[in-house]
Amino acid sequence: MTTDTDRIQKKILLRAPLARVWRAITDSAELGSWFGMRLDGPFAAGKAMRATIAPTTVDPEIAAMQKPMEGLPFELTVDRIEPQRLFSFRWHPHAIDPTEDVSAEEPTLVVFELEETAGGVLLTVTESGFDRIPLARRAKAFAANDHGWHLQTTMIEKYLARAA
């Protein structure tokens, strides 16, 4: 068995129409609602954005986990938007220690890919670039985001189920 230390990938079949899943991912207010963040405006390819952690509105247990980090600022840059197929951005993963300056680190790339299937929409979330994170942060960032993406795929599923 091989282990990929550079990439996290999660897949989930979402039982919702493609247009609805696309909106949940690419409308910054909707994504912020289920993901647990507030963004400073709409997404646009190439746009650098400011965000703050804000507990999710979808799951009280996850919201309680996010609450201690509420208000923590971070930045992301939208990479690509290919309507109803792909949305991607770059960010500094697990940058939650305000005493650590991660601005010189190369950000990871997060890609949301959508594929329409007979049963709904297959969402594949891939975050890559962990091997370029300094060793002092790499393992912790990878582990945190591996768990985080598991939770986030659950969160979008819950969000879409209640918003249907």
C-alpha positions as CSV (number, residue, x, y, z in Angstrom):
1,M,0.0,0.0,0.0
2,T,1.3,3.4,-0.9
3,T,0.7,6.5,1.1
4,D,0.3,9.9,-0.6
5,T,1.6,12.6,1.8
6,D,1.0,15.4,-0.7
7,R,-2.7,15.0,-1.4
8,I,-6.0,14.5,0.4
9,Q,-9.0,13.3,-1.6
10,K,-12.6,12.8,-0.4
11,K,-15.6,11.7,-2.5
12,I,-19.3,11.8,-1.7
13,L,-22.4,11.2,-3.7
14,L,-24.8,14.1,-3.2
15,R,-28.5,13.5,-3.9
16,A,-29.2,16.9,-5.3
17,P,-29.4,18.5,-8.8
18,L,-26.1,19.6,-10.3
19,A,-27.1,23.3,-10.3
20,R,-28.0,23.1,-6.6
21,V,-24.7,21.5,-5.6
22,W,-22.8,24.0,-7.8
23,R,-24.5,26.9,-6.0
24,A,-23.7,25.5,-2.6
25,I,-20.0,25.4,-3.5
26,T,-19.6,28.6,-5.5
27,D,-21.9,31.1,-3.8
28,S,-19.6,32.4,-1.1
29,A,-22.5,33.0,1.4
30,E,-23.8,29.4,0.9
31,L,-20.3,27.8,1.1
32,G,-19.6,29.9,4.2
33,S,-22.8,28.8,5.8
34,W,-22.0,25.0,5.7
35,F,-18.2,25.2,5.7
36,G,-18.0,27.6,8.7
37,M,-16.6,30.8,7.5
38,R,-17.5,34.3,6.4
39,L,-16.1,35.6,3.2
40,D,-15.7,39.3,2.1
41,G,-17.6,39.0,-1.1
42,P,-18.5,36.8,-4.1
43,F,-16.0,34.4,-5.7
44,A,-14.2,35.3,-8.9
45,A,-11.3,33.6,-10.6
46,G,-8.0,35.1,-9.5
47,K,-9.6,37.0,-6.6
48,A,-7.8,37.1,-3.3
49,M,-10.3,37.0,-0.5
50,R,-10.4,37.6,3.2
51,A,-12.3,35.2,5.4
52,T,-13.0,34.6,9.1
53,I,-14.0,31.4,10.8
54,A,-17.7,31.5,11.7
55,P,-19.3,28.3,13.1
56,T,-21.3,26.3,10.6
57,T,-25.1,26.7,10.6
58,V,-25.7,23.1,9.6
59,D,-24.5,21.0,12.6
60,P,-24.4,22.2,16.2
61,E,-21.7,19.7,17.2
62,I,-19.4,20.8,14.5
63,A,-20.3,24.5,15.2
64,A,-19.2,23.9,18.8
65,M,-15.8,22.5,17.6
66,Q,-15.4,25.7,15.4
67,K,-16.5,28.1,18.1
68,P,-13.1,28.5,19.8
69,M,-11.6,29.7,16.5
70,E,-14.5,32.1,15.6
71,G,-13.2,35.3,14.1
72,L,-9.8,33.9,13.2
73,P,-8.9,35.5,9.9
74,F,-7.4,33.8,6.9
75,E,-7.0,34.4,3.2
76,L,-7.7,32.3,0.1
77,T,-7.3,33.0,-3.6
78,V,-9.8,31.7,-6.1
79,D,-8.0,29.7,-8.7
80,R,-10.5,28.4,-11.3
81,I,-14.2,28.5,-11.9
82,E,-15.5,26.1,-14.6
83,P,-19.3,26.3,-14.3
84,Q,-21.0,23.2,-12.9
85,R,-17.7,21.2,-13.2
86,L,-14.8,22.6,-11.2
87,F,-14.2,25.2,-8.5
88,S,-10.7,25.7,-6.9
89,F,-8.9,27.9,-4.5
90,R,-5.5,28.2,-2.8
91,W,-5.0,28.7,1.0
92,H,-2.7,28.0,3.9
93,P,-4.0,24.8,5.5
94,H,-4.5,24.6,9.3
95,A,-3.2,28.1,9.8
96,I,-4.9,28.6,13.1
97,D,-2.0,29.6,15.4
98,P,-2.0,33.4,15.3
99,T,1.6,33.4,16.4
100,E,2.7,31.5,13.3
101,D,3.4,33.5,10.1
102,V,2.5,31.2,7.2
103,S,2.6,34.0,4.6
104,A,5.9,32.8,3.1
105,E,4.6,29.2,2.7
106,E,3.3,28.0,-0.6
107,P,-0.5,27.5,-0.3
108,T,-2.2,24.2,-1.0
109,L,-4.7,23.9,-3.9
110,V,-8.3,22.8,-3.0
111,V,-10.3,21.5,-5.9
112,F,-14.1,20.7,-5.9
113,E,-15.0,18.6,-9.0
114,L,-18.6,17.7,-9.8
115,E,-19.7,14.8,-12.0
116,E,-23.4,14.2,-12.6
117,T,-24.4,10.6,-12.1
118,A,-27.6,8.6,-12.2
119,G,-28.0,8.9,-8.4
120,G,-27.0,12.6,-8.0
121,V,-23.7,14.4,-8.2
122,L,-20.4,12.9,-7.3
123,L,-18.4,15.5,-5.5
124,T,-14.6,15.0,-5.3
125,V,-12.6,17.3,-3.0
126,T,-8.9,17.2,-3.5
127,E,-6.3,19.3,-1.5
128,S,-2.8,19.0,-2.8
129,G,0.6,20.6,-2.1
130,F,1.3,19.4,1.4
131,D,4.8,18.3,0.6
132,R,5.7,21.9,0.1
133,I,4.7,22.9,3.6
134,P,7.6,23.2,6.0
135,L,8.2,20.0,8.0
136,A,7.4,21.8,11.3
137,R,3.8,22.2,10.2
138,R,3.3,19.5,7.5
139,A,2.1,16.5,9.4
140,K,-0.3,18.5,11.7
141,A,-1.8,20.4,8.7
142,F,-2.2,17.2,6.7
143,A,-3.9,15.3,9.6
144,A,-6.1,18.3,10.5
145,N,-7.3,18.8,6.9
146,D,-7.8,15.1,6.3
147,H,-10.2,15.0,9.2
148,G,-11.6,18.4,8.2
149,W,-12.4,17.4,4.6
150,H,-14.2,14.3,6.0
151,L,-16.3,16.6,8.1
152,Q,-16.9,19.1,5.3
153,T,-18.2,16.4,2.9
154,T,-20.7,15.5,5.6
155,M,-21.6,19.1,6.1
156,I,-22.4,19.8,2.5
157,E,-24.5,16.7,2.4
158,K,-26.5,17.9,5.5
159,Y,-26.7,21.4,4.0
160,L,-28.2,20.2,0.7
161,A,-30.6,17.8,2.5
162,R,-32.1,20.6,4.6
163,A,-32.0,23.2,1.8
164,A,-33.9,21.0,-0.7
